[in-house]
């Protein structure tokens, strides 16, 4: 995501799963903004991005609207 001004929000589910999986907010933000990451648009209106991190690949599932990016889930892949 090249736009630094877009707000990023998290669902309660995403925050809970991130805590369980030891995923930091900074790691999710890097995955969303990293130019080397690949964004895939799904048929259900959600998008996903994978980014190589020290612990493996981080998969972030999100949806984007006019006001914000909403992180739905994040997991090590």
GIHURA-V314968 format. One record per helix or strand of 3 or more residues. SS is the DSSP state (H for helix, E for strand). FROM is the first residue (numbers start at 1). LEN is the number of residues. If there is no record, write none. Layout:
ss = (SS SS)
from = (FROM FROM)
len = (LEN LEN)
//
This chain:
ss = (E H H E E E E)
from = (7 12 25 38 47 56 68)
len = (4 9 9 4 7 9 9)
//
